[in-house]
Amino acid sequence: MKRFGSVGYVILFCALGVLNFQCHPGPQASTLQAFRLICVDPGHFHAALVQKYPNERLDDTVSVYAPAGREVEEYLSLIESFNLRDKHPTTWHEQVYLGTDFLEQMLEERPGDIVLLAGNNRHKIDYLEQSVAAGLNVLADKPLVIESDDFSRLENTYAQADRQGILIYDIMTERYEVLHRIQRALMQDTLLFGQLETGTETDPAIRISSIHAFYKEVAGSALTRPGWYYDIRQQGEGIVDITTHLIDLVQWKCFPDQAIDYHTDVQVTAANHFPTAISKAEFSRSTGLSDFPNYLTPYLQDSILQVSANGEIHYTLRGHHIALRVEWVFEHPEQSGDISRTDIRGSRASTHIWQDPAQKPSLYIAPEKGIDPATFQQQLEQTLNALQSEFPGIGIRKSEAGCFEITVPDALRGNHEAHFAAVLDRYLDYLSGTPIPDWEKQNTLTKYYITTQALRLASEAEKP
């Protein structure tokens, strides 16, 4: 085991030739800073993104507990880059404990208020259970569980947290993306959108698809994935990972501020999964590893890694048919990012968010058949005028076939990395006394019920 403050830790890795950056001890916490982070086993870059921007309600000292290795090194390197940047630098002082007994040491010392979890998803429910049992609040990156059998553990952990007055919060960044927020607002205007359609199994009222890449850039640098990211027993399949965001958005947009009970409101009707083929050269480029680790051997076919990163979920929510599809490729075309499409159909209008390599993410709305186009445009303009205080500068541009694009000023768009700061702020509000909505806990459990049930269905469909 090894323990270092930020200076000692950096000196150690500089000596080993692993990292090479200026040491930064950080200042003492100010009297405004009330909460202190405990970062446990930060194996995913989202752990660092939570700390990308300064926050006066957090102590500058962060306690880090992790096994020694490249993952914690890369986390610390990102934090140091935030400290050393010219614009809006942070002042984090990372106190690091390294050892195989890192979790036991954290639970014994408990040097903060909030456990931050973003890493290997197989271990996340273990860390969550033990942190709550120790009386610690938890801010966790998705997914909280990746196996069907672990859903009951998540339910029990939430129940224990309630008894102890502990707050678990799932990092749902997509709620802060401006196009999702505007789409949600448009759907609440029944004169414009009407009522959410029911749809059918083959023609769902809500259809969301997204395509992601294993190899990508984060904070201006190529992202190095850990080898386990390609292991569905550690990272999770596509239908239990990215779909958490999609399900959350469906509940948040279609039934705002309402608790969804998975016992009575949800039926998972079908699910499937299929692999992405990854060559050894691609794997090495993404991870920096020269060969596939032994734990990936079960997924190799003719020396090609088959990763069950893709899948579909069909389910009903209060009778409304929903279809979700997630795909992963190794790399997007140059200068492009993730690709997604969201279609939601109402009785008077349908709304669409399209994101593809050829354009910025865009929001459209179109009248349904039988709705007078002139009357619809007038109502749309009235709705947008009413939303100016929340979304200043939004407007409309008529597109083909009577479809309207909602124009959004660049100043409102923000970026994905900034959304982590927004989630953190909301979480700190709740810890500071703002009542957390009753629906948050129930809808989080419903979300993971859907993903784990979908995984069960997809896995059972493969059995002979």
Secondary structure, 3 states (H helix, E strand, C coil): CEEECHHHHHHHHHHHCCCCCCCCCCCCCCCCCCECEEEECCCCCHHHHCCCCCCCCECCEEEEEECCCHHHHHHHHHHHHHHHCCCCCCCCEEEEEECCCHHHHHHHHCCCCEEEECCCHHHHHHHHHHHHHCCCEEEEECCCCCCHHHHHHHHHHHHHHHHHCCCEEEECHHHHCHHHHHHHHHHCCHHHHCCECCECCCCECEEEEEEEEEECEECCEECCCCHHHHCCCCCCCHHHCCHHHHHHHHHHHHCCCCCCCCCCCEEEEEEEEEEEEECHHHHHHHHCCCCCCHHHHHHEECCEEEEEEEEEEEEEECCEEEEEEEEEEEECCCCCCCEEEEEEEECCEEEEEEEECCEEEEEEEEECCCCCHHHHHHHHHHHHHHCCCCCCCCEEEECHHHCEEEECCHHHHCCHHHHHHHHHHHHHHHHCCCCCCHHHHHHHHHHHHHHHHHHHHHHHHHCC
